[in-house]
Amino acid sequence: MNTTTFYAVPAAILAGALVPIQAGANAALGRHLGHPLWATMVSLAISAIAAMAVMAVLRVPAPSFAEIGRLPWWGWTGGLAGVFYITAALMLAPRLGAGAFLAAVIAGQMLAALLLDRYALVGFVGSALNPGRLAGAALIAAGALLMHLSNAPRAAA
């Protein structure tokens, strides 16, 4: 295992572990602010402030206008996807439960990833669909379905 993988895998696991916390925190934010879109806006504003602070500490140089101009059209869609995801998470996670919601999210991510890889879309290098990848995606989808079907509501305490 190389050094990059040694640090990248735990970092990815940590990032994944933070997702249900984000969904719960944003759901609470939406309840307190009165509308899911207010929660989305506040969450993204905090994200922007935190990113700017880290960039200032690391002294990350600003991109040139030429670099910005070379960005493909789909490079701007990440922010729109973020708004959709954050709003969906804060509305759906409390209804479905963290496990069932995230299982469905992961199933959607895997299905989209197969297509993005297969057709080399949005900057990904093409990868063939093969039985192993399809079986893995099917198992993830089956797991998401099982999580949803076995998500019986708990009695109020």
Buried (B, 14 or more C-beta within 10 A) or exposed (E): EEEEEEEEEEEEEEEEEEBBEBBBBBBEBBEEBEEBBEBBBBBBEEEEEEEEEEEEEEEEEEEEEEEEEEEEEEEEEEEEEBBEBBBBBBBBBBEBBBBBBBBBBBBBBBBEBBEBBBEEEEEEEEBEEEEEBEEEBEEBBEEBBEBBEEBEEEEEE
